[in-house]
Amino acid sequence: MRRCLLLLILGVVIAGLCPSWAPADPGPLVLWYAKPAQQWVDGMPLGNGRLGCMVLGKPEEERIQLNECTLWAAGPYDPSSPEALEALPEARRLIFAGKHREADRLIGRKMMARPIRQMPYQTAGDLLLTFEGHGQATDYRRELDLDAATARVTYRVGEVKFSREVFSSPVDQVIAIRLTADRPKSIRVAARLVSPQRVTVETVAPDVLIMNGVGGDCQGVKGAIRFQVRAKVLAEGGQVTAENDRLAIRGADSATLLIAAATSYNNYQDAGGDPDARAKKYMEGALGKPYARLYQDHVTEHRRLFRRVELDLGATEAANRPTDERIKSLAKADDPQLAALYFQFGRYLLISCSRPGSQPATLQGLWNESLAPPWDSKYTININTEMNYWPAEPCNLAECTEPLIRMVGELVEPGSRTAKVNWGAGGWVCHHNTDIWRATAPIDGPAWGFWPTGGAWLCKHLWDHYEFSGDKQYLAQVYPVMKGAAQFFLDTLVEDPTHKWLVTCPSLSPENQHPGGVSVCAGPTMDVQILRDLFDHCVAAAEILGVDPEFRGQCRSTRNRLAPMQIGSQGQLQEWPEDWDAKAPEVQHRHVSHLYGLFPSDLITLRGAPELAVAARKSLEIRGDGGTGWSKAWKISLWARLEDGDRAHKMLSELINTSTAPSMLDLCPPFQIDGNFGGAAGVAEMLLQSHAGQIALLPAWPKDLWKTGRVKGLRARGGLEVSIAWQDGRATSASLKATLDGRRKVRPPRGHQIAAIECDGKALPANASADGTVPIEVKAGRTYRLTLK
């Protein structure tokens, strides 16, 4: 008896020492928490590209916040300013005379869009599930399973264990919520739909709830998008009844709720669709399947994309802790698996918020709880929208670029109008923002909006998609879009009276001020870099397609007259044509726009332009490691291009530790999703680079921190799928799976050699060229295995 008592006491003491949150196996691709989300941004994001939700996980009242990607305020509108063209010559004269403040005031009065702001992306509302008597829950856990794209919540009330499972199906286009308990007749819950929009809610059957609404008016433009959310309850046992504006489930063994939603949006010119018919169709299709089939079809489709890439950076004891605690303690803990989890979370988010047929990922992806979200949760194209898609090609999610590519094509018609009305030019232009109505005129004010190079930057994504895929049919489809963007600048570039260079004017270096105390200027370095890429890519595309020899000549001659990139008195890459950097009001500004040439472009490389690379490094050091989440994310890739793996790793750690919410969503602050995508792209850039005609293996590998690991399935330009393995700080092997024929130049990790190459059991030459790369002739459909030493 005494022995039993001692064992009991010992057991109680041990239990008291063991954290209550410790799971048997948290899983390498699971975000998990020991408490409900305290605020919306701490929730668990789910999405099928079109239909998204945020799951907060409170036991007594679950909030499932709902989004549909086409639910935006206002309707079709034309913001072009008829006064802009008349003011353009005077604005240029003032800028070239050094009267930047006067130019700023003129641009603000005469040349900005009307209305001055664009339209916001908006929430549909919430599904609220109220559970009787669940306020005193114990053994709580919530998790987001990235591999299954499923959120789960479990807890106990008394002796009953309750579970919730939620997913948004890309196959059946519904959100499914499964409620279960380990004792029969235990499910008692009331379901209702609420929204800050103008809505009506009604029960049309004992088990069906419908919310109809219309998007908000904004900037004097009436809301045109109508929407519907439908909720259907399928209960096993018990009773389901309609009670005013809610559905009540009592005494059920389990229950499934299906949510369908749709809007009237057809395209950027037409919001006259039928949301009722669309929502009904989605619901009826889902009702034809049992829950198990809905779930399996969803998981299979998600994994088709998600499982293409695997990343193992090793794991420590820190991986057993809840995700929020791991994020908080990263500065003091060795947790390489958290970097791999963050990388895969970025890929998960892109799959969830950008699929063929959906809208592109906004500033908040697919997720927004507000009618007036930060920066309207639209498309900011002076860095943020582009950053959203940086991981798509290298991280083997090329399909996810379809919404972006489609949007760029849709910008041509309104952008042509803005080019003509505002600039008196041909081609098309888009300034620093757009929205679902594809507005292209300059907004917000001269300090932010009068930057004409946003559409040109987006065209780089069109070219990148071709470089990775080699699809000439696709190139023929997007070439006219690229050509139109280039034509605008052929028509609008002007000669700088001092240097006789061709420059953009008026323009700015995104959101940064020069010593004149304003942003407007002529010929900022970022514009020069973007236009070099645009003209080069148009020439290359036209040559591949065998078209437009005269246009090619225009692009070449104009490119040769662009301002050069210059090195300033501090040894830095200049941000402006003049050496103003040291005197700028914000030396450590969040934007590093003039480093576009280093990344995402390849105009500046360590081997191709070493002096400019040294200057870019100096600029990066001057800017510092601070900034918003997305700014830190950009710096990961910049340091990776400089092949400084330790500094890139430092930026990744700071991004996760200081600019990431407990949910692992990026903080600008507040929430802005581009940092997640930029961070994922940065990890990929550390492990594999494929610019400047070379495939570089582990170019920015922090080998003392990621000592043993492997990556599988990253993509390189030229149609290659690449896998790499390393052990104890030494790279051991790599494989290249080719989808295109051609000659590829492979650079081994620093301090390594390619010892052998094998394909189909046959040894191939592994002789290094003078530049340190090894050339390999590849054939589509074959895999080339490299031994590294």
Secondary structure by P-SEA (a helix, b strand, c coil): caaaaaaaaaaaaaaaacccccccccccccccccccccccccbbbbbcccbbbbbccccccccbbbbbccccccccccccccccccaaaaaaaaaaacaaaaaaaaaaccccccccbbbbbbbcccbbbbbcccccccbbbbbbcccccbbbbbbbcccbbbbbbbbbbccccbbbbbbbccccccccccccccccccbbbbbccccbbbbbbbbbbcccccccccbbbbbbbbbccbbbbbccccccccccccbbbbbbbbccccccccccccaaaaaaaaaaaaacccaaaaaaaaaaaaaaccccbbbbccccccccccaaaaaaaccccccaaaaaaaaaaaaaaaaacccccccccccccccccccccccccccccccaaaaaccccccccccccaaaaaaaaaaaaaaaaaaaaaccccccccccccccccccccccccccccccccaaaaaaaaaaaaaaacccaaaaaaaaaaaaaaaaaaaaccccccccccbbbccccccccccccccccccccaaaaaaaaaaaaaaaaaaaaacccaaaaaaaaaaaaaccccccccccccccccccccccccccccccccccccccccccccccccaaaaaaaaaaaaaacccccaaaaaaaaaaaaaacaaaaaaaaaaaaaacccccccbbbcccccaaaaaaaaaaaaaaccccccccccccccccccccccccccccccccbbbbbbbbccccccbbbbbbcccbbbbbbcccccccccccccccccccccccccbbbbbccccbbbbbbcc
